[in-house]
Amino acid sequence: MANDARKIANEKEVESNGPIYVTQPYLPPLEEFIPYLAKIWETKQLTNSGPYHRELEKRLCEFLGVEHIALFTNGTIALVTALQALRVTGEVITTPYSFVATAHSLLWNGIKPVFVDIDPDTLNLDPRRIEGAITPQTTAILPVHCYGRRCDVDAIQAIADIYNLKVIYDAAHAFGVRDPTRSLLSFGDLSVLSFHATKVFTTFEGGAIVCPDAKTKQRIDHLKNFGFVDEVTVVAPGINGKMSEWNAALGLLQLKYVDQAIARRKKIDAVYRQQLKDARGIRCLRYSDGASPNYAYFPILVESEYPLSRDDLYRELKNQNIHPRRYFYPLISDFPMYRGLPSAHRDNLPIASRIANQVLCLPMYPALREADLERIVTLVARRSRTKKK
Ligand SMILES: Cc1ncc(COP(=O)(O)O)c(C=O)c1O
């Protein structure tokens, strides 16, 4: 194994009999981070668009193949700011099948979420159901590229064009995902990334907005800095959403390793698919044709032919110290602040409701040991051959 690849696999750090979580952040070698810190200590520039911040924006544009990026302190503040930047109001159509921050960003802007059901194959917002949910108050669509799987961006844009709606993608899971010819992040009016510790590319906490033009980026840069344009001019009730130099420095170092980390994820994905392909009642989700995925998650659907319910399998794995996650259960629409909305009714969301009860995200991270991977697939596959209780 080449040196760098060994650093990625990081196998020694994980005890084979320790807990196996759904994810584990990839961290670069500490000694490589120290010089970055030394420079911060030397310059004393800790935040407010310092040199690392500016460099990371530039390098991310190159890496992701996009024109403009504004870095943020986390993905949630980036989502809240993206909605502000486009002056979205009224009602926004979104998916119930996501992390709760997607819909929370609407409530933080005083916007009413309107939940629309998902497609049973992609688990993303189903474009065929969007038109039926549009009202005179609708101003935007907020889809999620769930697990980094591409939304039907063309169908969504066609609807947005007809009804003059903005499209903001929650692309928190979609770092580095490419369509056949271009970055997935270049669709819609804006795309929002998260660099949280659980993500393919992490800066501990962090996020970004991918913007189509310099003018939009400038507005976003003002909004993330309290609305300041210069020392004495404030043009908007902005927030403090700035990424610090520390996080930006880590991001620069992470970029060196992210391709290798994704390559290792790809291998794990292939093992899961191969070993689970004959497991009765286990469905692995397909990637869309031509896309280059980032292998951020490995979701399986535990269907009725499997001898155990999803929750029984979840508990059985936990008893073995393997900790998958039921992303996304409960649905956002089932949380107390949303369930009173007419669109949150389960009859409106039959597919999302079913999938939320079937899904299990299996451990997926670059340092997942082969022996542990083997143990997980053996447990899941062996159970598929037992009798239903
Ligand atoms: C789909 C989705 N949207 C938004 C967020 C929020 O990002 P952050 O944790 O960086 O605030 C996350 C995850 O953390 C997410 O998974």
The ligand as a Gaussian input file, in Angstrom:
#p B3LYP/6-31G(d) Opt

LIG

0 1
 C      -29.294000      17.060000       4.210000
 C      -28.627000      17.951000       5.225000
 N      -28.904000      19.263000       5.219000
 C      -28.322000      20.107000       6.083000
 C      -27.420000      19.665000       7.023000
 C      -26.858000      20.638000       8.000000
 O      -25.492000      20.821000       7.859000
 P      -24.589000      21.257000       9.111000
 O      -24.568000      20.125000      10.068000
 O      -23.268000      21.542000       8.496000
 O      -25.220000      22.477000       9.695000
 C      -27.091000      18.294000       7.065000
 C      -26.139000      17.685000       8.001000
 O      -25.530000      17.904000       8.839000
 C      -27.723000      17.413000       6.149000
 O      -27.446000      16.102000       6.181000

